[in-house]
Amino acid sequence: MTMKILASCLLLVVSAHAQTSGCSLKDEGELSAETLKQFQALRPDTPDQAAVRFDMAVHYAQMGNGRKALSLLEEALADTPWLDPSAEQAFKPLYGCAAFRKLVAQVQHRYPPVAASHVVHIIPQKDLIPEGLASDPTDGTLYLSSIFHRKIVEITPDGRISDFVAEAQDGLLGVLGIKVDPRDRSVWAASGLRGQSALFHFDRSGKTLGQYAPQEPGRHEFNDLVVTSKGDVLVTDDFDNTVYKLPHGSDKLLRIDLQNRFYPNGIALAADEKAVYVAHAFGIALIDLAGSAITELQKPKDISLAQVDGLYLAKGSL
C-alpha cells in the first residue's frame, strides 16, 4: 500500500463494529496536522505498512476515536498478526468490544507468549528504571544502566552489586544503552534527558574519560550503541532520527541521516563490521559504513520487524 492510499484511509467512514456490554466506540478526534505530516513523511517503501496502521490506531485511541482505532487495527492485523494489541495501554477503552477481543485471541493463538527465563540477580534499589545491559567479555562483569537515577550499576561474577558510575557523575544524564570496549574494557554509555543527549566514556574504575554531545540544534536522545574493533562508536538518536558516529581518536560526532526512517533504537554491528543494523519504528535498516547506502531487511508477509528495541547479532542471526 502506498503512502497516498494510506493517508486517504484517514478520511474514510468506517463501518460500525459489533459491540458488547462495556464497549463504547466514539467517532470524535482526528490526527493533528503535525502527526498527519509525520505519517505522510514516511518513506513509500516502508517495509511494514501494517505497523504503520497499528501506530495510527494507537494515536486514534489516545485521542478517544475508538472506531477508527479499531478499524485500523483490524486492517493492520489481517495479514500480519504480529503484535498483541492488549499490551497497549491506549487500547484499554476497547477491551469490552467483541471485535477487539477477537483480534487479541487471533494474535495470541498465532504467537502464544513463551517464557523461558529465570531470575539471576535482583537489584535492591527499586526505582532504577533499568535500560541497557552490557557484559565484560573478560570476566563476565555486568553493567546495568539506570534512566531515573542517572547512573550505572556493576554486578560482579560473584553477585556483588554496587555503583560503577555515581548518580549524575560529571553531568551524566539518564543512561540508556551501554557497551564494553573489549580492547581496554572501558564502558561507553548513551545518555539523555529532556531533549539533551551525550555519549559518555568511562574507564574500568568508573572514572569519566570523556563526553561527546551532538552539535546539531534541536532535541536529541541517544538510545543504543555499538563499538567497532577499531574503537569507532555508533549511537542511535531517537529524536533526531539519525545515527551518530564518533571515530576513534576524534572528539566530534558525525551525523548519518536515516532518510525518513523514524525513531532509531537498537543497533547491531554486522559480522564483517562493514555495516550496522538499525531498528527503527517500522523495520530494520542495514547501513553501509563505507558510503551512504541504506537498505531495508526484507521479511515474510506474516511477521513484522517493526518496533524492535534492543538488537544483537549472534551466530549469524539477529
N, C-alpha and C positions, 0 to 999 in steps of 0.2 A: 504494500500500500504506500503510495507516495505521500509526502507531507501535505500536498494540496488536498488530497482526498481526506487525509487525517484531520486537517484543520476544518474541513467542511462538516465533519461529523459534529462539531460543536453547535451547529445551527439546526441539526435535525431534531424533530419532535419524536421523542422516544415513546414506545408503546407502554401501556400500563402493565405492571407486574402483579401477579397473584400475591395477595397479602394475607398474612395470618395475624392473629392477635398479637399486639405489640409491634406491628410493622406499620410505620407511618412514613411514606415516601413523599417528600416535598419537592417542588419544582423550582424554588427560589434559588437565585445565585448563579452568576456567570463568572467565567475566568476574568481576572483583571487584565487590563491592556498589557501590563508588564509580563504577567505569566503567559498570556497568549503569545506574546512576542518571543518568549523563550522557547515555547514549543515549536513555533514556526521557524525558529532559527536552527532547529535540529537538522543534521545532515540528512538529505533524502535517502542515502544508503545506510542509514542507521539499521544495524542487523536485527534488532529485536523490536519490531513495531508493537508487538503485544505488550512489552514492558512499558512502552510509551503510553499506551492506552491505560495500562494499570496505574501509572503515575498520574495521568489525568484524572482517573477515577478517585485517587486519593485526594487530589485538590478539590474536586467537586464535593466529596464527602465532608471535607474540612469546612467548606462553605455552607453545608446544610442541604445541598441539592442531591438528595438520595436517589432520585430517578435517573439522573444522568450518571451518577456514580455506579449504580447497579448495571445500567445498560453498557457502560464501557467495560466493566468487569466481565460481563458475560462475553463480550466481544474479545477481550484480551485472553480469557482462559479457554475459549472454544477450541483452539488448535494448540495452545501452549499452556497446559495445566501445570505450571511450574512453581507457583508461589501461593501459599495458603493465605487468603485474604483475612482470615480470622485473627491473624497475628498483627494486623494493622489497627491501631487504636482509632484511627479516623473512621473505620467502618463499624464501630460499635453500635451506632444507631440502626444499622441494617441487620443486626443479629436476629431480630424477630421475624425477618422476612423469609418465606419459604424458598424463594429464588436464590437468596444469598446462602442459606444453609445447604442448598443443593450444590452450589459451586464449591463450598468448603468440603462437602462429602466427596465430591469428584476428585479434588486435589489430594485429599488425604488418602483416598483409595489408591490413586495412581502412584503417589510418592509418600508412603507411610513414614512417620518420624522414626528415626533409628538413633538409639542412644547406646554407645559402647564405651563411654568414658568413665573414669573414676577419679576421685579426689587425690591429688598428690600433695598439695600444700594449701593451707588456709592462712591468709594474711590477717593478723589480729585487727588491724585498722579497718573499720567497716566502710568508710566513705571515700576510698581512693578514687573510684571510677577508673578502674584499670583499662588500658587500651592496648599498648604494644607489649610484646614479649620477645626477648632475644636470648640466645644461648651462646656462651663462650665455648667455641669448639675444642679448646684445650682441656678444660676441666669440667665443663658442663654447668658452670655457674649460670643461673638465670637472672635476667634483668626484667623488671616489670615496671611499666610507666604508669603514672597517675595524672589524670587530667585535672581532677579537682584540687589535689594538694601540690601540684606543680613540682613533682619530684620523681626520682627513680629508686625503686626498691631492689635490693640484691638478695638472692636466695642461693646460698652455697649448696654444694652437693650433699652435705650432711644435714641440710634443712634449716640452717641458721638464717634468720630474716633480719635485715637491717636496712637503713637508708644508705644507698650508694651515692646519690646526689641529694643534698638538702633541699628543703622546700624553697622555691623561688631563688635558688642559688644563682648569683650573678645575673639576675633578671630573667631566669628561666620561666617560661610561660607554661600553660598546660601541656603535658607531654603525651604525644601520640605514638607514632611508630618509632622503634629503636632497632639498631643493628650493631653487632660487634664486628669490628675490622679484624679479621684473623691474622693480619700481618703483625699487629702490635697489641691486639686485644683491647684497643681503645673502643669507646662506645659513642655512637652517633645517635642523635635524637631529633625528631621533628617536633617543633614546639609552636603552639599558637594560642591566642586568647583575644577575643573581641575584635577580630579582623586584623590583628598584628601577628606576625609569624617570624620564626628564625630557626636556622639549623644550628644545633649545638654539638660540640665535640668535647669529650671527657677522656682523661687518661684512666689507667687501670685502678687508680686510687679514688677516682671521682672528681679530680681537680679539673676545672674548666680550662680547656686548651684554646677554644675559640668559639665565636658565634657569628653567623652569617645571615643577614636579612636581605630580602629582595629589594632592589632599588626602584622597581616599577611602582607607580602610585596605585591606590585602591586597596581593597580588603584582601587579605591573604590568610590561608590556613594550611600550613604544611601538615600532611597526613601520614604518609608512609615512605620508606626509603630503601635503597639498596646501595651497597658499597662494592665496587669492582676490585679485581685483583691488583689493579694499578693504583687504587686509592681514590678513584673518582667517586663522588656521591651523587645520586639522583634521587630527588624527592618530589612527590606529587603535591599539588596545591589545589585544594578543593574549590576555593573561591575564585581563583584566577583561571581555572580550567587549563592548567599547564603542568609541565614537569620542569623543574629547575635542576641544572647540573652544576656541581662545584668541582671543577677539575683539580686533580691532586696538585698541591702546592699553590693554588690560587686562593684569593680571598673574595672573588667576585662570582656571584651566581649567574649562570647563563640560562635564559628563558627558552623553552621549547614549546611552541604553541601546538595545541592538540586539534586545531582545525574544527571547531564547533563540536567537540566531544566534552560533555559536561560532567562535573564532579568526579575527577580522577581520584581514586582511592588507593587500593592495593597495587603494588608494583613488584615485579619479579625479574631477575636478570636471566637472560637466555643462557644456555649452557656454554655457547661459544663467546659470550659477552659482547656480541656484535649488535645486540638489540635488547630491549626490555619489553615485557608485557605490562600493560597498564589497564587495570579495571576501571571503567567509567560507568556512568549511570545506566547505559543501555547496551553494554557489550565489553569486550576486551580487545584493546588495540595492541598491535605489535609495532614498536618504534625502532627504526633503523638508526643506530647511533652514529653511523658514518655520514648520514645525509638527512634529508627531510622526509623520507618515505615513511608513511604511516598506513598500515593496513589493518583490517578487522579480521579477527578469527571467525571462521565460519562454523556453523553448528547445525545439527539436525533440527527439523522444524518443531519438534515437540519438547525441546528443552530450551533453557534460557541461559545466557551469560551475563544477564543484567544484574545490577545491584550487588556485585561481589565486593566484599570488604577486604580482608587480608588475602594475600596472594603469594603462593610459594611454588617454586619449581622443584620437583623431586623425582629422580629417575625417569626423566622424560615426560612427566605428567604435571599438569597444573592442579 
